[in-house]
Amino acid sequence: MSKEQKYALPDEEQELIAAVKRHDRKAFERLYKQYYRQLFALAYRYAGQAPVAEEIVHDVFLTIWKMAEQLNVQSSVKSYLSRAVINSSLNFIKKEKIEHGKQNAYMVVVSEDETENEQKQRKESLLNSLEKALAILPPKCREVMYLSRFGKLKQQEIATQMNISIKTVKNHLTYGFQKLREQLEKQQQNLLLLLLILYKYWGQ
């Protein structure tokens, strides 16, 4: 048996492919009905999703119909169609991995941006509330709190600058912090965060 005879298409398949190449719709429908289930099962094994497997098979048949005149089936129709479906399935998997990677990278960036924005908004909200709370303090007490919190001065430096005793500075800080706490409790602000903001300077 010659190599050409060994790999020649059976007569029935030759006739079917020849009819499809002539854009014979009935022949194409017969080809579709005959192999659809097998090809769907094959695509599903790769894609793992029924809608995707169905789309892959449909696309393969659509390509065959569009390029019917260029069909070159040598060994068997089943092998030709199976190879086309496998290639399409592998392309889908590759594309999905790339898209999944891009999506993950995007989500990481978005998540980081959202977290940063949320933290910034919380900090701004707290500082605004702190400013409002400071505004209700008596002038001398407010000045001591400002010098301690924003001026970053130690108690002795505040006492020297304001020409008052350290004990008076401490009293102003104690009173000021108590009033701030009461005010921020009313506004349901984060007292722990406030403590972290003020403690470094208030405790000196």
C-alpha positions in Angstrom: 0.0 0.0 0.0 1.4 3.4 -1.0 1.8 6.3 1.5 -0.9 8.2 -0.5 -3.3 5.3 -0.3 -2.6 4.8 3.4 -3.6 8.4 4.3 -6.2 9.0 1.7 -9.7 10.1 2.9 -12.5 7.5 2.7 -14.7 8.2 -0.3 -17.6 9.3 1.8 -15.5 11.9 3.6 -14.0 13.1 0.3 -17.4 13.7 -1.0 -18.5 15.5 2.1 -15.5 17.8 2.2 -15.8 18.5 -1.6 -19.4 19.5 -1.1 -18.5 21.8 1.8 -15.8 23.4 -0.3 -18.5 24.2 -2.8 -20.5 25.9 0.0 -23.1 23.2 0.0 -25.2 24.2 3.1 -26.7 20.7 3.5 -23.3 19.1 3.5 -22.1 21.6 6.0 -25.0 21.0 8.3 -24.3 17.2 8.0 -20.7 17.8 9.0 -21.8 20.0 11.9 -24.4 17.5 13.2 -22.1 14.5 12.8 -19.1 15.9 14.8 -20.5 18.6 17.1 -21.0 16.5 20.2 -17.5 14.9 20.0 -15.9 18.3 19.4 -17.9 19.9 22.2 -16.7 17.3 24.7 -13.1 17.8 23.5 -13.3 21.6 23.9 -15.0 21.2 27.3 -12.1 19.0 28.5 -9.7 21.9 27.8 -11.8 25.0 28.7 -13.8 23.5 31.6 -16.8 25.7 30.8 -19.7 24.7 28.7 -20.5 28.1 27.2 -16.8 28.5 26.2 -16.6 25.1 24.7 -19.8 25.7 22.7 -18.3 29.0 21.5 -15.0 27.4 20.5 -16.8 24.7 18.4 -19.1 27.2 16.8 -16.1 29.4 15.9 -14.3 26.5 14.3 -17.2 25.6 12.2 -17.8 29.2 11.3 -14.1 29.5 10.2 -14.5 26.3 8.1 -17.5 27.8 6.3 -15.9 31.1 5.7 -12.7 29.5 4.3 -14.4 26.4 2.8 -12.6 26.7 -0.5 -9.2 26.5 1.3 -10.0 23.3 3.2 -7.2 20.8 3.1 -8.2 17.7 5.0 -5.7 14.9 4.5 -5.9 12.1 7.1 -9.5 12.2 8.3 -12.2 14.8 8.9 -12.4 13.9 12.6 -8.6 14.5 13.1 -8.8 17.8 11.2 -11.7 19.1 13.3 -10.2 17.8 16.5 -6.9 19.5 15.8 -8.7 22.8 15.0 -10.7 22.6 18.3 -7.6 21.8 20.4 -5.7 24.7 18.9 -8.7 27.1 19.6 -9.0 25.8 23.1 -5.3 26.3 23.8 -5.5 29.8 22.4 -8.5 30.5 24.7 -6.6 29.2 27.8 -3.5 31.3 26.9 -5.7 34.4 26.4 -7.6 33.8 29.6 -4.3 33.5 31.6 -3.1 36.8 30.2 -6.4 38.5 30.9 -6.5 37.0 34.4 -2.9 38.3 35.0 -3.8 41.7 33.8 -7.0 41.7 36.0 -5.0 40.7 39.1 -2.5 43.4 38.5 -5.2 45.9 38.0 -7.1 44.8 41.2 -3.9 45.1 43.2 -3.3 48.6 42.0 -6.9 49.6 42.5 -6.9 48.0 46.0 -3.7 49.9 46.9 -5.1 53.2 45.6 -8.4 52.7 47.4 -6.6 51.8 50.7 -4.4 54.8 50.3 -7.3 57.1 49.6 -9.4 55.7 52.4 -6.5 56.3 54.9 -6.0 59.8 53.5 -9.7 60.6 53.9 -9.8 59.2 57.4 -6.7 61.2 58.4 -8.1 64.4 56.9 -11.5 63.8 58.6 -9.8 63.3 61.9 -7.6 66.4 61.5 -10.6 68.5 60.6 -12.5 67.3 63.6 -9.4 68.0 65.7 -9.2 71.5 64.4 -12.9 72.1 65.2 -12.4 70.6 68.7 -9.3 72.8 69.3 -11.3 75.9 68.3 -13.7 75.5 71.4 -10.8 75.6 73.9 -9.9 78.7 75.8 -7.3 80.8 74.0 -4.4 80.1 76.4 -5.2 76.3 76.5 -5.6 76.3 72.7 -2.2 78.0 72.3 -0.5 75.4 74.5 -2.1 72.5 72.6 -1.0 74.0 69.3 2.5 74.6 70.4 2.6 71.0 71.7 0.9 69.3 68.8 1.8 71.3 65.8 4.8 73.3 67.1 6.3 70.1 68.5 7.6 72.0 71.5 8.4 70.3 74.8 6.6 71.4 78.0 9.6 73.5 79.2 9.9 75.2 75.8 6.2 76.1 75.9 6.5 77.4 79.5 9.4 79.6 78.5 7.8 80.9 75.3 4.4 81.7 77.0 6.1 82.9 80.3 4.1 80.4 82.4 5.0 77.6 84.7 5.4 74.0 83.6 2.6 73.1 86.0 0.3 75.5 84.1 1.4 74.0 80.8 0.6 70.5 82.2 -2.8 71.7 83.4 -3.6 73.2 80.0 -2.6 70.0 78.3 -4.7 67.8 80.7 -7.7 70.1 80.3 -7.3 70.4 76.6 -6.9 66.7 76.0 -10.0 66.0 78.1 -12.1 68.5 76.2 -10.8 67.2 72.9 -11.7 63.7 73.9 -15.2 64.7 74.9 -15.8 66.6 71.7 -14.5 63.8 69.5 -16.5 61.2 71.4 -19.6 63.2 70.4 -18.4 63.1 66.8 -17.6 59.4 67.1 -14.1 59.9 65.9 -11.2 57.4 66.5 -9.9 58.3 69.9 -7.1 55.7 69.6 -5.8 57.5 66.5 -6.1 60.8 68.3 -4.1 59.5 71.2 -1.4 58.4 68.8 -1.4 61.8 67.2 -1.1 63.7 70.5 0.7 61.4 72.8 4.2 62.0 71.5 3.9 65.7 72.2 1.5 65.8 75.1 3.5 63.3 77.1 6.8 65.2 77.0 
